[in-house]
Amino acid sequence: MSSQYQRFLKVLEKWPVDKTKPNRDLGEQIRKHINILTNPASLTTEETSKITTKIDSLERLANNIYGKKYVRLRDSTATGLSVEQCSQVLSSDFLQYLNEGSGK
């Protein structure tokens, strides 16, 4: 198993799938690309370099590097909603509710 594959799996352990956002969740989208790493023999040097760069970026996100480096002073959002409320508003159930209410 390649070292990239191992690093990718460690990122996935930190990035769970959000079941409230099917087909729109970043964790789910990341998992769809794992088949590329299961056959490293077919990868060119350029593709390997691109994958390494992507895994590096995902590791920084999963480890919250920038969240720790640039600590937020307030818990407010631009909408005035809490983090929990924003999560609820972005859920597929809420979006379906809005679509039903608008007659679509």
N, C-alpha and C positions, 0 to 999 in steps of 0.2 A: 504494500500500500504506500502511495506516495506521501511525502511530508506535507504537501499542499492539501491532500485529502484529509489528513489528520488535523491540520489547522482548521480546515473548513468545518469538520465535525465539532471541534471545540467551540467555534463561533455559534453553530446551530444549537448547542447545549444552552447557551446563554440567550438565545433568541427564540422564545417559544412562539407557536402559531396562535394568533388571536382568533378564536372561533367565531367571534361576533362580526368578523369582516371577511367572509369567504370570498376568494378570488380578488381581494383587495389588500390583503395583509402582506407586509414586506417579508416576514418570516416564511410565509408560504411560497412567495415568489423566489426567495433565495434557495429553498429546498428543490425547486424545479430545475435548478441549474447543476445539481450535484452529479447528474449523469455524465456531464462533461469530464469530471475528475475521475470517474470510475474506469476510464480507458485512457490513461496518460500516454500510452504508446502512440496514439493517433494525434497527439498534440504537437504542433510545431513550436520552435523556440519562442517565436513572437507570441503565440497564444499562451504559452506557459508564463511568459512575462506579464501579459495582461491579467491572467488569472491571479498571479502573485500580487499584483497591484490591487485587484479587487478584494482579495482576502485581507490584505493589509488594511484597507479602508473599512471593511466589515469588522475587523478586530478592534479598530479604534472606536467605531460606533458601539459595538457590543460591550466594550470595556468603559464606555462613557468618558473617554479621554477629554473631550472638549467640554463636557458638562462639568467635569471636575476642575478643568483649567479656567473656565469662564463661569464661575458660580453665579447663579441668578440671585439677585437681592430680594426679589419679591416673588410670590407664588401666583400673581395675577396673570391673566392672559389678555390679549387684545380684545377678545369678545366679552371679557368680564366674567366668564364661566370658570369654574374650577376644573382641575385636570379630570376628575371623575365625570363631570358634566360634559366636557368635551368628548370624552371617550364614548359616552352614551349617545351623543348627537351624531357621532361618526359611525355608529354601529349600523349594520345592514337592516336590523329590525326597525330602527328609527327612520332610515331612508325609505324603506318599504311603506311605513306608516305615512310619511310625507307624500309619496307618490300616490297612494290610495286616496289621501285627502284632497289632492289636486285634480282628481278625476282622470289620471293617466292610466 
